[in-house]
Amino acid sequence: MMTGLKRKQEQFCDLYPGQTPPDSEAALDIAIAEAMRERYHRGPGEQQPEDRAGWPGFKP
C-alpha cells in the first residue's frame, strides 16, 4: 500500500512541480485525475483550448 502511495506522490510531483503532494491516497487520485484530464483536453503545447488560431492547420 505504501509503495502505491509513494508512486502516486511521485506522479503528483511530476504533474505539479514545486507543490507538496497531499498525504491521503484519495486526494492524490483526485489531483492526478484532474491534472491528466487538464493535459488531455489542452493537448501538448496548448495553453488555451478555446484559442483555435494556434492550432496547426486551422484556418479561421
PQR file of N, CA, C, O and H, with PARSE charges and radii, in Angstrom:
ATOM      1  N   MET A   1       0.825  -1.202   0.000 -0.4000 1.5000
ATOM      2  CA  MET A   1       0.000   0.000   0.000 -0.0000 2.0000
ATOM      3  C   MET A   1       0.860   1.253   0.000  0.5500 1.7000
ATOM      4  O   MET A   1       0.562   2.215  -0.708 -0.5500 1.4000
ATOM      5  N   MET A   2       1.922   1.245   0.790 -0.4000 1.5000
ATOM      6  CA  MET A   2       2.773   2.428   0.849 -0.0000 2.0000
ATOM      7  C   MET A   2       3.507   2.659  -0.469  0.5500 1.7000
ATOM      8  O   MET A   2       3.762   3.806  -0.836 -0.5500 1.4000
ATOM      9  H   MET A   2       2.164   0.464   1.365  0.4000 1.0000
ATOM     10  N   THR A   3       3.849   1.590  -1.185 -0.4000 1.5000
ATOM     11  CA  THR A   3       4.520   1.795  -2.465 -0.0000 2.0000
ATOM     12  C   THR A   3       3.577   2.452  -3.456  0.5500 1.7000
ATOM     13  O   THR A   3       4.001   3.289  -4.253 -0.5500 1.4000
ATOM     14  H   THR A   3       3.642   0.658  -0.887  0.4000 1.0000
ATOM     15  N   GLY A   4       2.304   2.086  -3.418 -0.4000 1.5000
ATOM     16  CA  GLY A   4       1.320   2.731  -4.286 -0.0000 2.0000
ATOM     17  C   GLY A   4       1.184   4.205  -3.960  0.5500 1.7000
ATOM     18  O   GLY A   4       1.115   5.043  -4.860 -0.5500 1.4000
ATOM     19  H   GLY A   4       1.959   1.406  -2.771  0.4000 1.0000
ATOM     20  N   LEU A   5       1.144   4.523  -2.676 -0.4000 1.5000
ATOM     21  CA  LEU A   5       1.036   5.917  -2.253 -0.0000 2.0000
ATOM     22  C   LEU A   5       2.295   6.685  -2.646  0.5500 1.7000
ATOM     23  O   LEU A   5       2.216   7.824  -3.106 -0.5500 1.4000
ATOM     24  H   LEU A   5       1.200   3.843  -1.945  0.4000 1.0000
ATOM     25  N   LYS A   6       3.446   6.060  -2.464 -0.4000 1.5000
ATOM     26  CA  LYS A   6       4.716   6.700  -2.824 -0.0000 2.0000
ATOM     27  C   LYS A   6       4.761   6.981  -4.323  0.5500 1.7000
ATOM     28  O   LYS A   6       5.174   8.063  -4.741 -0.5500 1.4000
ATOM     29  H   LYS A   6       3.510   5.135  -2.091  0.4000 1.0000
ATOM     30  N   ARG A   7       4.339   6.015  -5.129 -0.4000 1.5000
ATOM     31  CA  ARG A   7       4.330   6.196  -6.588 -0.0000 2.0000
ATOM     32  C   ARG A   7       3.382   7.317  -6.985  0.5500 1.7000
ATOM     33  O   ARG A   7       3.698   8.117  -7.865 -0.5500 1.4000
ATOM     34  H   ARG A   7       4.003   5.136  -4.790  0.4000 1.0000
ATOM     35  N   LYS A   8       2.223   7.378  -6.341 -0.4000 1.5000
ATOM     36  CA  LYS A   8       1.265   8.438  -6.648 -0.0000 2.0000
ATOM     37  C   LYS A   8       1.825   9.806  -6.261  0.5500 1.7000
ATOM     38  O   LYS A   8       1.603  10.794  -6.962 -0.5500 1.4000
ATOM     39  H   LYS A   8       1.966   6.727  -5.626  0.4000 1.0000
ATOM     40  N   GLN A   9       2.553   9.858  -5.142 -0.4000 1.5000
ATOM     41  CA  GLN A   9       3.171  11.121  -4.744 -0.0000 2.0000
ATOM     42  C   GLN A   9       4.223  11.542  -5.773  0.5500 1.7000
ATOM     43  O   GLN A   9       4.340  12.726  -6.091 -0.5500 1.4000
ATOM     44  H   GLN A   9       2.733   9.056  -4.573  0.4000 1.0000
ATOM     45  N   GLU A  10       4.979  10.587  -6.287 -0.4000 1.5000
ATOM     46  CA  GLU A  10       5.968  10.894  -7.323 -0.0000 2.0000
ATOM     47  C   GLU A  10       5.280  11.373  -8.597  0.5500 1.7000
ATOM     48  O   GLU A  10       5.739  12.315  -9.243 -0.5500 1.4000
ATOM     49  H   GLU A  10       4.883   9.626  -6.029  0.4000 1.0000
ATOM     50  N   GLN A  11       4.175  10.720  -8.953 -0.4000 1.5000
ATOM     51  CA  GLN A  11       3.428  11.114 -10.147 -0.0000 2.0000
ATOM     52  C   GLN A  11       2.872  12.521  -9.966  0.5500 1.7000
ATOM     53  O   GLN A  11       2.895  13.326 -10.897 -0.5500 1.4000
ATOM     54  H   GLN A  11       3.802   9.955  -8.428  0.4000 1.0000
ATOM     55  N   PHE A  12       2.372  12.819  -8.764 -0.4000 1.5000
ATOM     56  CA  PHE A  12       1.856  14.151  -8.472 -0.0000 2.0000
ATOM     57  C   PHE A  12       2.960  15.185  -8.645  0.5500 1.7000
ATOM     58  O   PHE A  12       2.737  16.243  -9.234 -0.5500 1.4000
ATOM     59  H   PHE A  12       2.354  12.165  -8.008  0.4000 1.0000
ATOM     60  N   CYS A  13       4.159  14.883  -8.131 -0.4000 1.5000
ATOM     61  CA  CYS A  13       5.292  15.808  -8.233 -0.0000 2.0000
ATOM     62  C   CYS A  13       5.689  16.023  -9.691  0.5500 1.7000
ATOM     63  O   CYS A  13       6.122  17.115 -10.059 -0.5500 1.4000
ATOM     64  H   CYS A  13       4.341  14.024  -7.652  0.4000 1.0000
ATOM     65  N   ASP A  14       5.544  14.988 -10.526 -0.4000 1.5000
ATOM     66  CA  ASP A  14       5.830  15.139 -11.953 -0.0000 2.0000
ATOM     67  C   ASP A  14       4.818  16.068 -12.615  0.5500 1.7000
ATOM     68  O   ASP A  14       5.177  16.877 -13.472 -0.5500 1.4000
ATOM     69  H   ASP A  14       5.192  14.101 -10.226  0.4000 1.0000
ATOM     70  N   LEU A  15       3.550  15.949 -12.215 -0.4000 1.5000
ATOM     71  CA  LEU A  15       2.494  16.759 -12.817 -0.0000 2.0000
ATOM     72  C   LEU A  15       2.474  18.183 -12.276  0.5500 1.7000
ATOM     73  O   LEU A  15       2.186  19.129 -13.009 -0.5500 1.4000
ATOM     74  H   LEU A  15       3.259  15.292 -11.519  0.4000 1.0000
ATOM     75  N   TYR A  16       2.782  18.331 -10.985 -0.4000 1.5000
ATOM     76  CA  TYR A  16       2.765  19.641 -10.339 -0.0000 2.0000
ATOM     77  C   TYR A  16       4.122  19.924  -9.705  0.5500 1.7000
ATOM     78  O   TYR A  16       4.260  19.810  -8.487 -0.5500 1.4000
ATOM     79  H   TYR A  16       3.015  17.563 -10.389  0.4000 1.0000
ATOM     80  N   PRO A  17       5.122  20.288 -10.496 -0.5600 1.5000
ATOM     81  CA  PRO A  17       6.440  20.540  -9.910  0.2800 2.0000
ATOM     82  C   PRO A  17       6.386  21.690  -8.911  0.5500 1.7000
ATOM     83  O   PRO A  17       5.732  22.704  -9.155 -0.5500 1.4000
ATOM     84  N   GLY A  18       7.074  21.526  -7.792 -0.4000 1.5000
ATOM     85  CA  GLY A  18       7.144  22.578  -6.790 -0.0000 2.0000
ATOM     86  C   GLY A  18       6.012  22.574  -5.784  0.5500 1.7000
ATOM     87  O   GLY A  18       6.019  23.381  -4.855 -0.5500 1.4000
ATOM     88  H   GLY A  18       7.605  20.702  -7.594  0.4000 1.0000
ATOM     89  N   GLN A  19       5.037  21.686  -5.940 -0.4000 1.5000
ATOM     90  CA  GLN A  19       3.928  21.619  -4.990 -0.0000 2.0000
ATOM     91  C   GLN A  19       4.076  20.378  -4.121  0.5500 1.7000
ATOM     92  O   GLN A  19       4.605  19.355  -4.556 -0.5500 1.4000
ATOM     93  H   GLN A  19       5.031  21.030  -6.695  0.4000 1.0000
ATOM     94  N   THR A  20       3.603  20.486  -2.893 -0.4000 1.5000
ATOM     95  CA  THR A  20       3.657  19.360  -1.967 -0.0000 2.0000
ATOM     96  C   THR A  20       2.454  18.455  -2.211  0.5500 1.7000
ATOM     97  O   THR A  20       1.320  18.936  -2.216 -0.5500 1.4000
ATOM     98  H   THR A  20       3.174  21.317  -2.539  0.4000 1.0000
ATOM     99  N   PRO A  21       2.675  17.157  -2.413 -0.5600 1.5000
ATOM    100  CA  PRO A  21       1.548  16.256  -2.651  0.2800 2.0000
ATOM    101  C   PRO A  21       0.724  16.039  -1.384  0.5500 1.7000
ATOM    102  O   PRO A  21       1.271  16.064  -0.282 -0.5500 1.4000
ATOM    103  N   PRO A  22      -0.580  15.829  -1.529 -0.5600 1.5000
ATOM    104  CA  PRO A  22      -1.413  15.504  -0.373  0.2800 2.0000
ATOM    105  C   PRO A  22      -1.000  14.157   0.226  0.5500 1.7000
ATOM    106  O   PRO A  22      -0.405  13.323  -0.456 -0.5500 1.4000
ATOM    107  N   ASP A  23      -1.319  13.955   1.495 -0.4000 1.5000
ATOM    108  CA  ASP A  23      -0.942  12.715   2.170 -0.0000 2.0000
ATOM    109  C   ASP A  23      -1.898  11.568   1.873  0.5500 1.7000
ATOM    110  O   ASP A  23      -1.474  10.414   1.812 -0.5500 1.4000
ATOM    111  H   ASP A  23      -1.802  14.633   2.049  0.4000 1.0000
ATOM    112  N   SER A  24      -3.169  11.863   1.688 -0.4000 1.5000
ATOM    113  CA  SER A  24      -4.120  10.773   1.519 -0.0000 2.0000
ATOM    114  C   SER A  24      -4.120  10.267   0.083  0.5500 1.7000
ATOM    115  O   SER A  24      -3.963  11.042  -0.861 -0.5500 1.4000
ATOM    116  H   SER A  24      -3.513  12.801   1.737  0.4000 1.0000
ATOM    117  N   GLU A  25      -4.296   8.985  -0.067 -0.4000 1.5000
ATOM    118  CA  GLU A  25      -4.289   8.355  -1.384 -0.0000 2.0000
ATOM    119  C   GLU A  25      -5.470   8.837  -2.228  0.5500 1.7000
ATOM    120  O   GLU A  25      -5.330   9.025  -3.437 -0.5500 1.4000
ATOM    121  H   GLU A  25      -4.423   8.356   0.699  0.4000 1.0000
ATOM    122  N   ALA A  26      -6.625   9.038  -1.603 -0.4000 1.5000
ATOM    123  CA  ALA A  26      -7.803   9.507  -2.339 -0.0000 2.0000
ATOM    124  C   ALA A  26      -7.572  10.914  -2.887  0.5500 1.7000
ATOM    125  O   ALA A  26      -7.944  11.203  -4.024 -0.5500 1.4000
ATOM    126  H   ALA A  26      -6.739   8.886  -0.622  0.4000 1.0000
ATOM    127  N   ALA A  27      -6.964  11.786  -2.091 -0.4000 1.5000
ATOM    128  CA  ALA A  27      -6.683  13.148  -2.549 -0.0000 2.0000
ATOM    129  C   ALA A  27      -5.706  13.123  -3.724  0.5500 1.7000
ATOM    130  O   ALA A  27      -5.834  13.910  -4.662 -0.5500 1.4000
ATOM    131  H   ALA A  27      -6.662  11.551  -1.167  0.4000 1.0000
ATOM    132  N   LEU A  28      -4.740  12.222  -3.669 -0.4000 1.5000
ATOM    133  CA  LEU A  28      -3.792  12.089  -4.778 -0.0000 2.0000
ATOM    134  C   LEU A  28      -4.490  11.586  -6.035  0.5500 1.7000
ATOM    135  O   LEU A  28      -4.223  12.080  -7.131 -0.5500 1.4000
ATOM    136  H   LEU A  28      -4.636  11.582  -2.907  0.4000 1.0000
ATOM    137  N   ASP A  29      -5.377  10.610  -5.887 -0.4000 1.5000
ATOM    138  CA  ASP A  29      -6.126  10.098  -7.039 -0.0000 2.0000
ATOM    139  C   ASP A  29      -6.884  11.223  -7.728  0.5500 1.7000
ATOM    140  O   ASP A  29      -6.859  11.337  -8.953 -0.5500 1.4000
ATOM    141  H   ASP A  29      -5.594  10.209  -4.997  0.4000 1.0000
ATOM    142  N   ILE A  30      -7.558  12.054  -6.938 -0.4000 1.5000
ATOM    143  CA  ILE A  30      -8.348  13.160  -7.484 -0.0000 2.0000
ATOM    144  C   ILE A  30      -7.439  14.174  -8.174  0.5500 1.7000
ATOM    145  O   ILE A  30      -7.723  14.607  -9.290 -0.5500 1.4000
ATOM    146  H   ILE A  30      -7.578  11.962  -5.943  0.4000 1.0000
ATOM    147  N   ALA A  31      -6.348  14.551  -7.509 -0.4000 1.5000
ATOM    148  CA  ALA A  31      -5.435  15.549  -8.074 -0.0000 2.0000
ATOM    149  C   ALA A  31      -4.799  15.058  -9.373  0.5500 1.7000
ATOM    150  O   ALA A  31      -4.677  15.818 -10.334 -0.5500 1.4000
ATOM    151  H   ALA A  31      -6.117  14.199  -6.602  0.4000 1.0000
ATOM    152  N   ILE A  32      -4.399  13.798  -9.401 -0.4000 1.5000
ATOM    153  CA  ILE A  32      -3.781  13.238 -10.598 -0.0000 2.0000
ATOM    154  C   ILE A  32      -4.805  13.152 -11.726  0.5500 1.7000
ATOM    155  O   ILE A  32      -4.491  13.475 -12.872 -0.5500 1.4000
ATOM    156  H   ILE A  32      -4.498  13.181  -8.620  0.4000 1.0000
ATOM    157  N   ALA A  33      -6.019  12.721 -11.413 -0.4000 1.5000
ATOM    158  CA  ALA A  33      -7.065  12.629 -12.434 -0.0000 2.0000
ATOM    159  C   ALA A  33      -7.368  14.000 -13.026  0.5500 1.7000
ATOM    160  O   ALA A  33      -7.534  14.126 -14.239 -0.5500 1.4000
ATOM    161  H   ALA A  33      -6.274  12.459 -10.482  0.4000 1.0000
ATOM    162  N   GLU A  34      -7.441  15.034 -12.180 -0.4000 1.5000
ATOM    163  CA  GLU A  34      -7.700  16.387 -12.669 -0.0000 2.0000
ATOM    164  C   GLU A  34      -6.569  16.865 -13.569  0.5500 1.7000
ATOM    165  O   GLU A  34      -6.813  17.466 -14.615 -0.5500 1.4000
ATOM    166  H   GLU A  34      -7.307  14.932 -11.194  0.4000 1.0000
ATOM    167  N   ALA A  35      -5.338  16.598 -13.164 -0.4000 1.5000
ATOM    168  CA  ALA A  35      -4.192  17.033 -13.968 -0.0000 2.0000
ATOM    169  C   ALA A  35      -4.160  16.313 -15.312  0.5500 1.7000
ATOM    170  O   ALA A  35      -3.880  16.927 -16.342 -0.5500 1.4000
ATOM    171  H   ALA A  35      -5.139  16.109 -12.315  0.4000 1.0000
ATOM    172  N   MET A  36      -4.445  15.017 -15.304 -0.4000 1.5000
ATOM    173  CA  MET A  36      -4.429  14.258 -16.547 -0.0000 2.0000
ATOM    174  C   MET A  36      -5.561  14.724 -17.470  0.5500 1.7000
ATOM    175  O   MET A  36      -5.364  14.837 -18.680 -0.5500 1.4000
ATOM    176  H   MET A  36      -4.672  14.518 -14.467  0.4000 1.0000
ATOM    177  N   ARG A  37      -6.735  14.992 -16.910 -0.4000 1.5000
ATOM    178  CA  ARG A  37      -7.864  15.482 -17.698 -0.0000 2.0000
ATOM    179  C   ARG A  37      -7.503  16.833 -18.320  0.5500 1.7000
ATOM    180  O   ARG A  37      -7.780  17.084 -19.492 -0.5500 1.4000
ATOM    181  H   ARG A  37      -6.895  14.900 -15.927  0.4000 1.0000
ATOM    182  N   GLU A  38      -6.882  17.697 -17.512 -0.4000 1.5000
ATOM    183  CA  GLU A  38      -6.469  19.013 -17.989 -0.0000 2.0000
ATOM    184  C   GLU A  38      -5.468  18.877 -19.136  0.5500 1.7000
ATOM    185  O   GLU A  38      -5.592  19.563 -20.151 -0.5500 1.4000
ATOM    186  H   GLU A  38      -6.657  17.492 -16.559  0.4000 1.0000
ATOM    187  N   ARG A  39      -4.494  18.012 -18.984 -0.4000 1.5000
ATOM    188  CA  ARG A  39      -3.491  17.800 -20.032 -0.0000 2.0000
ATOM    189  C   ARG A  39      -4.120  17.212 -21.285  0.5500 1.7000
ATOM    190  O   ARG A  39      -3.777  17.609 -22.399 -0.5500 1.4000
ATOM    191  H   ARG A  39      -4.393  17.455 -18.159  0.4000 1.0000
ATOM    192  N   TYR A  40      -5.038  16.268 -21.111 -0.4000 1.5000
ATOM    193  CA  TYR A  40      -5.666  15.614 -22.258 -0.0000 2.0000
ATOM    194  C   TYR A  40      -6.470  16.617 -23.072  0.5500 1.7000
ATOM    195  O   TYR A  40      -6.390  16.637 -24.300 -0.5500 1.4000
ATOM    196  H   TYR A  40      -5.316  15.945 -20.206  0.4000 1.0000
ATOM    197  N   HIS A  41      -7.242  17.447 -22.385 -0.4000 1.5000
ATOM    198  CA  HIS A  41      -8.092  18.405 -23.077 -0.0000 2.0000
ATOM    199  C   HIS A  41      -7.282  19.544 -23.677  0.5500 1.7000
ATOM    200  O   HIS A  41      -7.660  20.088 -24.715 -0.5500 1.4000
ATOM    201  H   HIS A  41      -7.307  17.430 -21.387  0.4000 1.0000
ATOM    202  N   ARG A  42      -6.183  19.909 -23.046 -0.4000 1.5000
ATOM    203  CA  ARG A  42      -5.361  21.018 -23.530 -0.0000 2.0000
ATOM    204  C   ARG A  42      -4.515  20.589 -24.717  0.5500 1.7000
ATOM    205  O   ARG A  42      -4.332  21.363 -25.657 -0.5500 1.4000
ATOM    206  H   ARG A  42      -5.877  19.467 -22.203  0.4000 1.0000
ATOM    207  N   GLY A  43      -4.001  19.377 -24.686 -0.4000 1.5000
ATOM    208  CA  GLY A  43      -3.121  18.904 -25.748 -0.0000 2.0000
ATOM    209  C   GLY A  43      -1.699  19.385 -25.520  0.5500 1.7000
ATOM    210  O   GLY A  43      -1.475  20.309 -24.738 -0.5500 1.4000
ATOM    211  H   GLY A  43      -4.149  18.749 -23.923  0.4000 1.0000
ATOM    212  N   PRO A  44      -0.752  18.781 -26.182 -0.5600 1.5000
ATOM    213  CA  PRO A  44       0.645  19.163 -25.969  0.2800 2.0000
ATOM    214  C   PRO A  44       0.931  20.565 -26.506  0.5500 1.7000
ATOM    215  O   PRO A  44       0.660  20.868 -27.668 -0.5500 1.4000
ATOM    216  N   GLY A  45       1.474  21.400 -25.650 -0.4000 1.5000
ATOM    217  CA  GLY A  45       1.859  22.743 -26.050 -0.0000 2.0000
ATOM    218  C   GLY A  45       0.738  23.759 -26.092  0.5500 1.7000
ATOM    219  O   GLY A  45       1.001  24.949 -26.266 -0.5500 1.4000
ATOM    220  H   GLY A  45       1.694  21.154 -24.706  0.4000 1.0000
ATOM    221  N   GLU A  46      -0.493  23.333 -25.940 -0.4000 1.5000
ATOM    222  CA  GLU A  46      -1.624  24.258 -25.974 -0.0000 2.0000
ATOM    223  C   GLU A  46      -1.832  24.882 -24.609  0.5500 1.7000
ATOM    224  O   GLU A  46      -1.841  24.174 -23.601 -0.5500 1.4000
ATOM    225  H   GLU A  46      -0.707  22.367 -25.798  0.4000 1.0000
ATOM    226  N   GLN A  47      -1.997  26.176 -24.559 -0.4000 1.5000
ATOM    227  CA  GLN A  47      -2.253  26.851 -23.297 -0.0000 2.0000
ATOM    228  C   GLN A  47      -3.746  27.085 -23.095  0.5500 1.7000
ATOM    229  O   GLN A  47      -4.264  26.904 -21.993 -0.5500 1.4000
ATOM    230  H   GLN A  47      -1.990  26.751 -25.378  0.4000 1.0000
ATOM    231  N   GLN A  48      -4.436  27.489 -24.161 -0.4000 1.5000
ATOM    232  CA  GLN A  48      -5.865  27.753 -24.065 -0.0000 2.0000
ATOM    233  C   GLN A  48      -6.588  26.982 -25.163  0.5500 1.7000
ATOM    234  O   GLN A  48      -6.446  27.310 -26.341 -0.5500 1.4000
ATOM    235  H   GLN A  48      -4.016  27.636 -25.057  0.4000 1.0000
ATOM    236  N   PRO A  49      -7.362  25.963 -24.796 -0.5600 1.5000
ATOM    237  CA  PRO A  49      -8.020  25.148 -25.817  0.2800 2.0000
ATOM    238  C   PRO A  49      -9.031  25.928 -26.658  0.5500 1.7000
ATOM    239  O   PRO A  49      -9.341  25.509 -27.773 -0.5500 1.4000
ATOM    240  N   GLU A  50      -9.555  27.056 -26.152 -0.4000 1.5000
ATOM    241  CA  GLU A  50     -10.543  27.820 -26.903 -0.0000 2.0000
ATOM    242  C   GLU A  50      -9.892  28.595 -28.047  0.5500 1.7000
ATOM    243  O   GLU A  50     -10.574  28.973 -28.999 -0.5500 1.4000
ATOM    244  H   GLU A  50      -9.303  27.396 -25.246  0.4000 1.0000
ATOM    245  N   ASP A  51      -8.591  28.833 -27.967 -0.4000 1.5000
ATOM    246  CA  ASP A  51      -7.887  29.615 -28.970 -0.0000 2.0000
ATOM    247  C   ASP A  51      -7.483  28.711 -30.124  0.5500 1.7000
ATOM    248  O   ASP A  51      -6.377  28.170 -30.135 -0.5500 1.4000
ATOM    249  H   ASP A  51      -8.037  28.525 -27.193  0.4000 1.0000
ATOM    250  N   ARG A  52      -8.376  28.544 -31.097 -0.4000 1.5000
ATOM    251  CA  ARG A  52      -8.117  27.628 -32.202 -0.0000 2.0000
ATOM    252  C   ARG A  52      -7.140  28.215 -33.213  0.5500 1.7000
ATOM    253  O   ARG A  52      -6.609  27.476 -34.043 -0.5500 1.4000
ATOM    254  H   ARG A  52      -9.275  28.984 -31.088  0.4000 1.0000
ATOM    255  N   ALA A  53      -6.889  29.508 -33.169 -0.4000 1.5000
ATOM    256  CA  ALA A  53      -5.970  30.127 -34.125 -0.0000 2.0000
ATOM    257  C   ALA A  53      -4.566  29.553 -33.981  0.5500 1.7000
ATOM    258  O   ALA A  53      -3.792  29.566 -34.938 -0.5500 1.4000
ATOM    259  H   ALA A  53      -7.321  30.108 -32.495  0.4000 1.0000
ATOM    260  N   GLY A  54      -4.230  29.051 -32.797 -0.4000 1.5000
ATOM    261  CA  GLY A  54      -2.910  28.482 -32.575 -0.0000 2.0000
ATOM    262  C   GLY A  54      -2.791  27.031 -33.009  0.5500 1.7000
ATOM    263  O   GLY A  54      -1.695  26.470 -32.989 -0.5500 1.4000
ATOM    264  H   GLY A  54      -4.859  29.040 -32.019  0.4000 1.0000
ATOM    265  N   TRP A  55      -3.892  26.416 -33.400 -0.4000 1.5000
ATOM    266  CA  TRP A  55      -3.860  25.008 -33.789 -0.0000 2.0000
ATOM    267  C   TRP A  55      -3.241  24.861 -35.169  0.5500 1.7000
ATOM    268  O   TRP A  55      -3.528  25.661 -36.059 -0.5500 1.4000
ATOM    269  H   TRP A  55      -4.782  26.871 -33.416  0.4000 1.0000
ATOM    270  N   PRO A  56      -2.399  23.855 -35.362 -0.5600 1.5000
ATOM    271  CA  PRO A  56      -1.815  23.651 -36.689  0.2800 2.0000
ATOM    272  C   PRO A  56      -2.896  23.295 -37.705  0.5500 1.7000
ATOM    273  O   PRO A  56      -3.753  22.452 -37.443 -0.5500 1.4000
ATOM    274  N   GLY A  57      -2.847  23.937 -38.850 -0.4000 1.5000
ATOM    275  CA  GLY A  57      -3.801  23.635 -39.909 -0.0000 2.0000
ATOM    276  C   GLY A  57      -5.149  24.303 -39.762  0.5500 1.7000
ATOM    277  O   GLY A  57      -6.015  24.116 -40.616 -0.5500 1.4000
ATOM    278  H   GLY A  57      -2.151  24.622 -39.063  0.4000 1.0000
ATOM    279  N   PHE A  58      -5.362  25.088 -38.692 -0.4000 1.5000
ATOM    280  CA  PHE A  58      -6.661  25.746 -38.501 -0.0000 2.0000
ATOM    281  C   PHE A  58      -6.694  27.049 -39.274  0.5500 1.7000
ATOM    282  O   PHE A  58      -5.800  27.883 -39.134 -0.5500 1.4000
ATOM    283  H   PHE A  58      -4.658  25.240 -37.998  0.4000 1.0000
ATOM    284  N   LYS A  59      -7.720  27.227 -40.089 -0.4000 1.5000
ATOM    285  CA  LYS A  59      -7.886  28.469 -40.836 -0.0000 2.0000
ATOM    286  C   LYS A  59      -9.211  29.099 -40.422  0.5500 1.7000
ATOM    287  O   LYS A  59     -10.273  28.529 -40.670 -0.5500 1.4000
ATOM    288  H   LYS A  59      -8.446  26.549 -40.204  0.4000 1.0000
ATOM    289  N   PRO A  60      -9.155  30.268 -39.797 -0.5600 1.5000
ATOM    290  CA  PRO A  60     -10.404  30.911 -39.325  0.2800 2.0000
ATOM    291  C   PRO A  60     -11.275  31.400 -40.454  0.5500 1.7000
ATOM    292  O   PRO A  60     -12.346  31.956 -40.212 -0.5500 1.4000
TER
END
